[in-house]
Amino acid sequence: MDWVPIAFGTFKVVALVTAMFFAIKWHYDQGEKLGRQAVLRAGIKITAGFVFALTGVGLLVLVLSRMLGLDLSY
């Protein structure tokens, strides 16, 4: 039973490293194909969307916690 975490952990590390390699390779190839400006623009759009979504979730949590009467003061 002691070999199970080692085997599954090794498989997980190999799978993640392989996936990261192909993800980086795909993005690098897309950058060469589409041009640096297009990839940079897409990255900025995705980052802005993520920040907007994160802010929305934060505000939603704040509103819901106040509606439920949770004390969030220090």
N, CA, C and O atoms as a printed pandas DataFrame, in Angstrom:
     atom_number atom_name residue_name chain_id  residue_number  x_coord  y_coord  z_coord
0              1         N          MET        A               1    0.818   -1.196    0.000
1              2        CA          MET        A               1    0.000    0.000    0.000
2              3         C          MET        A               1    0.861    1.259    0.000
3              4         O          MET        A               1    0.362    2.332   -0.340
4              5         N          ASP        A               2    2.117    1.166    0.363
5              6        CA          ASP        A               2    2.977    2.338    0.401
6              7         C          ASP        A               2    3.389    2.810   -0.992
7              8         O          ASP        A               2    3.815    3.953   -1.156
8              9         N          TRP        A               3    3.267    1.947   -1.988
9             10        CA          TRP        A               3    3.697    2.318   -3.335
10            11         C          TRP        A               3    2.643    3.137   -4.076
11            12         O          TRP        A               3    2.964    3.790   -5.069
12            13         N          VAL        A               4    1.400    3.118   -3.615
13            14        CA          VAL        A               4    0.309    3.793   -4.326
14            15         C          VAL        A               4    0.530    5.313   -4.414
15            16         O          VAL        A               4    0.437    5.864   -5.511
16            17         N          PRO        A               5    0.819    6.007   -3.308
17            18        CA          PRO        A               5    1.047    7.454   -3.439
18            19         C          PRO        A               5    2.254    7.786   -4.320
19            20         O          PRO        A               5    2.242    8.786   -5.038
20            21         N          ILE        A               6    3.277    6.963   -4.267
21            22        CA          ILE        A               6    4.467    7.221   -5.090
22            23         C          ILE        A               6    4.133    7.037   -6.565
23            24         O          ILE        A               6    4.525    7.860   -7.393
24            25         N          ALA        A               7    3.414    5.968   -6.903
25            26        CA          ALA        A               7    3.057    5.713   -8.299
26            27         C          ALA        A               7    2.111    6.783   -8.831
27            28         O          ALA        A               7    2.324    7.305   -9.925
28            29         N          PHE        A               8    1.073    7.115   -8.074
29            30        CA          PHE        A               8    0.120    8.124   -8.528
30            31         C          PHE        A               8    0.747    9.511   -8.558
31            32         O          PHE        A               8    0.457   10.302   -9.455
32            33         N          GLY        A               9    1.602    9.811   -7.588
33            34        CA          GLY        A               9    2.289   11.106   -7.580
34            35         C          GLY        A               9    3.212   11.251   -8.773
35            36         O          GLY        A               9    3.273   12.310   -9.396
36            37         N          THR        A              10    3.934   10.181   -9.092
37            38        CA          THR        A              10    4.817   10.207  -10.260
38            39         C          THR        A              10    4.020   10.392  -11.540
39            40         O          THR        A              10    4.405   11.176  -12.408
40            41         N          PHE        A              11    2.898    9.665  -11.663
41            42        CA          PHE        A              11    2.048    9.808  -12.840
42            43         C          PHE        A              11    1.518   11.230  -12.959
43            44         O          PHE        A              11    1.476   11.792  -14.054
44            45         N          LYS        A              12    1.117   11.806  -11.841
45            46        CA          LYS        A              12    0.576   13.168  -11.846
46            47         C          LYS        A              12    1.636   14.169  -12.302
47            48         O          LYS        A              12    1.349   15.048  -13.114
48            49         N          VAL        A              13    2.837   14.044  -11.794
49            50        CA          VAL        A              13    3.918   14.958  -12.168
50            51         C          VAL        A              13    4.244   14.815  -13.646
51            52         O          VAL        A              13    4.408   15.818  -14.341
52            53         N          VAL        A              14    4.342   13.575  -14.141
53            54        CA          VAL        A              14    4.649   13.357  -15.560
54            55         C          VAL        A              14    3.541   13.926  -16.441
55            56         O          VAL        A              14    3.827   14.564  -17.454
56            57         N          ALA        A              15    2.281   13.704  -16.069
57            58        CA          ALA        A              15    1.162   14.204  -16.858
58            59         C          ALA        A              15    1.151   15.734  -16.879
59            60         O          ALA        A              15    0.937   16.330  -17.935
60            61         N          LEU        A              16    1.379   16.381  -15.728
61            62        CA          LEU        A              16    1.377   17.836  -15.673
62            63         C          LEU        A              16    2.544   18.443  -16.448
63            64         O          LEU        A              16    2.378   19.458  -17.124
64            65         N          VAL        A              17    3.711   17.834  -16.355
65            66        CA          VAL        A              17    4.871   18.348  -17.091
66            67         C          VAL        A              17    4.638   18.211  -18.590
67            68         O          VAL        A              17    4.961   19.121  -19.354
68            69         N          THR        A              18    4.077   17.077  -19.018
69            70        CA          THR        A              18    3.790   16.883  -20.439
70            71         C          THR        A              18    2.752   17.890  -20.923
71            72         O          THR        A              18    2.909   18.472  -21.997
72            73         N          ALA        A              19    1.701   18.099  -20.147
73            74        CA          ALA        A              19    0.662   19.047  -20.535
74            75         C          ALA        A              19    1.217   20.470  -20.601
75            76         O          ALA        A              19    0.884   21.219  -21.519
76            77         N          MET        A              20    2.049   20.845  -19.650
77            78        CA          MET        A              20    2.645   22.187  -19.665
78            79         C          MET        A              20    3.561   22.373  -20.869
79            80         O          MET        A              20    3.587   23.444  -21.474
80            81         N          PHE        A              21    4.312   21.329  -21.217
81            82        CA          PHE        A              21    5.193   21.419  -22.384
82            83         C          PHE        A              21    4.380   21.700  -23.640
83            84         O          PHE        A              21    4.712   22.607  -24.403
84            85         N          PHE        A              22    3.307   20.923  -23.861
85            86        CA          PHE        A              22    2.511   21.107  -25.061
86            87         C          PHE        A              22    1.727   22.423  -25.034
87            88         O          PHE        A              22    1.495   23.019  -26.086
88            89         N          ALA        A              23    1.319   22.881  -23.856
89            90        CA          ALA        A              23    0.616   24.165  -23.765
90            91         C          ALA        A              23    1.554   25.312  -24.125
91            92         O          ALA        A              23    1.174   26.218  -24.867
92            93         N          ILE        A              24    2.768   25.276  -23.606
93            94        CA          ILE        A              24    3.739   26.327  -23.914
94            95         C          ILE        A              24    4.109   26.283  -25.388
95            96         O          ILE        A              24    4.215   27.324  -26.038
96            97         N          LYS        A              25    4.307   25.064  -25.923
97            98        CA          LYS        A              25    4.644   24.928  -27.339
98            99         C          LYS        A              25    3.512   25.451  -28.215
99           100         O          LYS        A              25    3.776   26.132  -29.205
100          101         N          TRP        A              26    2.265   25.154  -27.880
101          102        CA          TRP        A              26    1.127   25.612  -28.680
102          103         C          TRP        A              26    1.040   27.140  -28.659
103          104         O          TRP        A              26    0.828   27.767  -29.697
104          105         N          HIS        A              27    1.204   27.736  -27.473
105          106        CA          HIS        A              27    1.133   29.191  -27.382
106          107         C          HIS        A              27    2.294   29.854  -28.129
107          108         O          HIS        A              27    2.117   30.900  -28.754
108          109         N          TYR        A              28    3.458   29.254  -28.065
109          110        CA          TYR        A              28    4.596   29.801  -28.802
110          111         C          TYR        A              28    4.341   29.742  -30.304
111          112         O          TYR        A              28    4.626   30.701  -31.022
112          113         N          ASP        A              29    3.807   28.622  -30.780
113          114        CA          ASP        A              29    3.489   28.487  -32.201
114          115         C          ASP        A              29    2.396   29.461  -32.625
115          116         O          ASP        A              29    2.459   30.013  -33.723
116          117         N          GLN        A              30    1.404   29.681  -31.782
117          118        CA          GLN        A              30    0.350   30.642  -32.090
118          119         C          GLN        A              30    0.930   32.053  -32.190
119          120         O          GLN        A              30    0.525   32.843  -33.042
120          121         N          GLY        A              31    1.871   32.353  -31.318
121          122        CA          GLY        A              31    2.506   33.663  -31.348
122          123         C          GLY        A              31    3.261   33.901  -32.642
123          124         O          GLY        A              31    3.258   35.011  -33.174
124          125         N          GLU        A              32    3.906   32.865  -33.148
125          126        CA          GLU        A              32    4.618   33.012  -34.417
126          127         C          GLU        A              32    3.650   33.113  -35.580
127          128         O          GLU        A              32    3.893   33.849  -36.536
128          129         N          LYS        A              33    2.541   32.366  -35.499
129          130        CA          LYS        A              33    1.593   32.338  -36.609
130          131         C          LYS        A              33    0.770   33.628  -36.682
131          132         O          LYS        A              33    0.610   34.203  -37.758
132          133         N          LEU        A              34    0.258   34.072  -35.559
133          134        CA          LEU        A              34   -0.629   35.224  -35.548
134          135         C          LEU        A              34    0.098   36.551  -35.392
135          136         O          LEU        A              34   -0.447   37.601  -35.733
136          137         N          GLY        A              35    1.267   36.515  -34.905
137          138        CA          GLY        A              35    1.998   37.748  -34.666
138          139         C          GLY        A              35    1.960   38.114  -33.192
139          140         O          GLY        A              35    1.026   37.773  -32.466
140          141         N          ARG        A              36    2.977   38.801  -32.786
141          142        CA          ARG        A              36    3.121   39.128  -31.371
142          143         C          ARG        A              36    2.024   40.058  -30.870
143          144         O          ARG        A              36    1.559   39.910  -29.740
144          145         N          GLN        A              37    1.608   41.007  -31.690
145          146        CA          GLN        A              37    0.596   41.975  -31.268
146          147         C          GLN        A              37   -0.741   41.310  -30.985
147          148         O          GLN        A              37   -1.410   41.652  -30.011
148          149         N          ALA        A              38   -1.136   40.363  -31.827
149          150        CA          ALA        A              38   -2.426   39.690  -31.645
150          151         C          ALA        A              38   -2.422   38.862  -30.361
151          152         O          ALA        A              38   -3.409   38.849  -29.625
152          153         N          VAL        A              39   -1.333   38.183  -30.096
153          154        CA          VAL        A              39   -1.244   37.365  -28.880
154          155         C          VAL        A              39   -1.235   38.259  -27.648
155          156         O          VAL        A              39   -1.870   37.936  -26.644
156          157         N          LEU        A              40   -0.527   39.368  -27.713
157          158        CA          LEU        A              40   -0.490   40.301  -26.593
158          159         C          LEU        A              40   -1.868   40.902  -26.330
159          160         O          LEU        A              40   -2.280   41.040  -25.178
160          161         N          ARG        A              41   -2.575   41.257  -27.394
161          162        CA          ARG        A              41   -3.926   41.798  -27.259
162          163         C          ARG        A              41   -4.873   40.772  -26.630
163          164         O          ARG        A              41   -5.679   41.113  -25.765
164          165         N          ALA        A              42   -4.770   39.526  -27.068
165          166        CA          ALA        A              42   -5.622   38.475  -26.513
166          167         C          ALA        A              42   -5.299   38.243  -25.036
167          168         O          ALA        A              42   -6.205   38.029  -24.231
168          169         N          GLY        A              43   -4.032   38.284  -24.682
169          170        CA          GLY        A              43   -3.642   38.118  -23.283
170          171         C          GLY        A              43   -4.171   39.233  -22.400
171          172         O          GLY        A              43   -4.596   38.995  -21.270
172          173         N          ILE        A              44   -4.142   40.447  -22.919
173          174        CA          ILE        A              44   -4.665   41.587  -22.162
174          175         C          ILE        A              44   -6.174   41.450  -21.966
175          176         O          ILE        A              44   -6.690   41.734  -20.885
176          177         N          LYS        A              45   -6.884   41.012  -23.015
177          178        CA          LYS        A              45   -8.331   40.817  -22.906
178          179         C          LYS        A              45   -8.665   39.747  -21.867
179          180         O          LYS        A              45   -9.579   39.929  -21.061
180          181         N          ILE        A              46   -7.944   38.655  -21.881
181          182        CA          ILE        A              46   -8.197   37.573  -20.926
182          183         C          ILE        A              46   -7.895   38.038  -19.506
183          184         O          ILE        A              46   -8.649   37.737  -18.581
184          185         N          THR        A              47   -6.802   38.767  -19.327
185          186        CA          THR        A              47   -6.452   39.276  -18.004
186          187         C          THR        A              47   -7.500   40.249  -17.494
187          188         O          THR        A              47   -7.883   40.198  -16.325
188          189         N          ALA        A              48   -7.964   41.135  -18.364
189          190        CA          ALA        A              48   -9.001   42.097  -17.964
190          191         C          ALA        A              48  -10.294   41.374  -17.595
191          192         O          ALA        A              48  -10.954   41.739  -16.622
192          193         N          GLY        A              49  -10.652   40.361  -18.362
193          194        CA          GLY        A              49  -11.845   39.581  -18.043
194          195         C          GLY        A              49  -11.725   38.870  -16.709
195          196         O          GLY        A              49  -12.685   38.820  -15.940
196          197         N          PHE        A              50  -10.552   38.322  -16.431
197          198        CA          PHE        A              50  -10.320   37.645  -15.162
198          199         C          PHE        A              50  -10.416   38.612  -13.992
199          200         O          PHE        A              50  -11.040   38.303  -12.977
200          201         N          VAL        A              51   -9.802   39.778  -14.127
201          202        CA          VAL        A              51   -9.853   40.776  -13.055
202          203         C          VAL        A              51  -11.290   41.247  -12.840
203          204         O          VAL        A              51  -11.720   41.414  -11.699
204          205         N          PHE        A              52  -12.040   41.462  -13.929
205          206        CA          PHE        A              52  -13.438   41.857  -13.831
206          207         C          PHE        A              52  -14.264   40.784  -13.118
207          208         O          PHE        A              52  -15.068   41.102  -12.242
208          209         N          ALA        A              53  -14.070   39.522  -13.490
209          210        CA          ALA        A              53  -14.801   38.420  -12.861
210          211         C          ALA        A              53  -14.427   38.292  -11.385
211          212         O          ALA        A              53  -15.295   38.053  -10.545
212          213         N          LEU        A              54  -13.152   38.448  -11.067
213          214        CA          LEU        A              54  -12.700   38.354   -9.678
214          215         C          LEU        A              54  -13.291   39.476   -8.835
215          216         O          LEU        A              54  -13.694   39.252   -7.694
216          217         N          THR        A              55  -13.344   40.676   -9.392
217          218        CA          THR        A              55  -13.958   41.798   -8.685
218          219         C          THR        A              55  -15.443   41.551   -8.467
219          220         O          THR        A              55  -15.968   41.825   -7.387
220          221         N          GLY        A              56  -16.122   41.037   -9.485
221          222        CA          GLY        A              56  -17.548   40.722   -9.358
222          223         C          GLY        A              56  -17.821   39.684   -8.291
223          224         O          GLY        A              56  -18.759   39.831   -7.507
224          225         N          VAL        A              57  -17.018   38.639   -8.251
225          226        CA          VAL        A              57  -17.196   37.601   -7.225
226          227         C          VAL        A              57  -16.927   38.180   -5.840
227          228         O          VAL        A              57  -17.641   37.866   -4.888
228          229         N          GLY        A              58  -15.914   39.016   -5.722
229          230        CA          GLY        A              58  -15.618   39.636   -4.434
230          231         C          GLY        A              58  -16.762   40.503   -3.942
231          232         O          GLY        A              58  -17.132   40.457   -2.768
232          233         N          LEU        A              59  -17.318   41.293   -4.848
233          234        CA          LEU        A              59  -18.456   42.140   -4.466
234          235         C          LEU        A              59  -19.681   41.306   -4.124
235          236         O          LEU        A              59  -20.415   41.635   -3.192
236          237         N          LEU        A              60  -19.908   40.232   -4.866
237          238        CA          LEU        A              60  -21.030   39.338   -4.573
238          239         C          LEU        A              60  -20.887   38.711   -3.187
239          240         O          LEU        A              60  -21.861   38.629   -2.438
240          241         N          VAL        A              61  -19.696   38.277   -2.851
241          242        CA          VAL        A              61  -19.452   37.701   -1.528
242          243         C          VAL        A              61  -19.667   38.753   -0.445
243          244         O          VAL        A              61  -20.254   38.458    0.596
244          245         N          LEU        A              62  -19.205   39.959   -0.678
245          246        CA          LEU        A              62  -19.379   41.032    0.300
246          247         C          LEU        A              62  -20.863   41.331    0.517
247          248         O          LEU        A              62  -21.307   41.458    1.658
248          249         N          VAL        A              63  -21.624   41.443   -0.557
249          250        CA          VAL        A              63  -23.058   41.739   -0.448
250          251         C          VAL        A              63  -23.795   40.594    0.250
251          252         O          VAL        A              63  -24.607   40.830    1.144
252          253         N          LEU        A              64  -23.514   39.365   -0.156
253          254        CA          LEU        A              64  -24.186   38.223    0.469
254          255         C          LEU        A              64  -23.834   38.091    1.951
255          256         O          LEU        A              64  -24.695   37.757    2.765
256          257         N          SER        A              65  -22.583   38.350    2.300
257          258        CA          SER        A              65  -22.197   38.238    3.703
258          259         C          SER        A              65  -22.885   39.311    4.551
259          260         O          SER        A              65  -23.259   39.059    5.696
260          261         N          ARG        A              66  -23.046   40.489    3.990
261          262        CA          ARG        A              66  -23.761   41.531    4.739
262          263         C          ARG        A              66  -25.244   41.216    4.843
263          264         O          ARG        A              66  -25.858   41.482    5.876
264          265         N          MET        A              67  -25.839   40.646    3.777
265          266        CA          MET        A              67  -27.243   40.274    3.809
266          267         C          MET        A              67  -27.497   39.182    4.856
267          268         O          MET        A              67  -28.551   39.155    5.492
268          269         N          LEU        A              68  -26.524   38.289    5.025
269          270        CA          LEU        A              68  -26.665   37.202    5.996
270          271         C          LEU        A              68  -26.280   37.621    7.399
271          272         O          LEU        A              68  -26.416   36.842    8.343
272          273         N          GLY        A              69  -25.797   38.852    7.545
273          274        CA          GLY        A              69  -25.487   39.374    8.864
274          275         C          GLY        A              69  -24.120   38.962    9.400
275          276         O          GLY        A              69  -23.905   38.987   10.611
276          277         N          LEU        A              70  -23.205   38.588    8.531
277          278        CA          LEU        A              70  -21.881   38.222    8.985
278          279         C          LEU        A              70  -21.057   39.483    9.288
279          280         O          LEU        A              70  -21.124   40.468    8.554
280          281         N          ASP        A              71  -20.297   39.439   10.355
281          282        CA          ASP        A              71  -19.484   40.576   10.747
282          283         C          ASP        A              71  -18.114   40.433   10.105
283          284         O          ASP        A              71  -17.371   39.508   10.433
284          285         N          LEU        A              72  -17.775   41.329    9.203
285          286        CA          LEU        A              72  -16.504   41.266    8.501
286          287         C          LEU        A              72  -15.505   42.304    8.981
287          288         O          LEU        A              72  -14.464   42.496    8.353
288          289         N          SER        A              73  -15.808   42.978   10.087
289          290        CA          SER        A              73  -14.892   44.001   10.598
290          291         C          SER        A              73  -13.760   43.325   11.368
291          292         O          SER        A              73  -13.871   42.180   11.805
292          293         N          TYR        A              74  -12.673   44.072   11.516
293          294        CA          TYR        A              74  -11.497   43.542   12.198
294          295         C          TYR        A              74  -11.693   43.527   13.660
295          296         O          TYR        A              74  -10.800   43.111   14.398
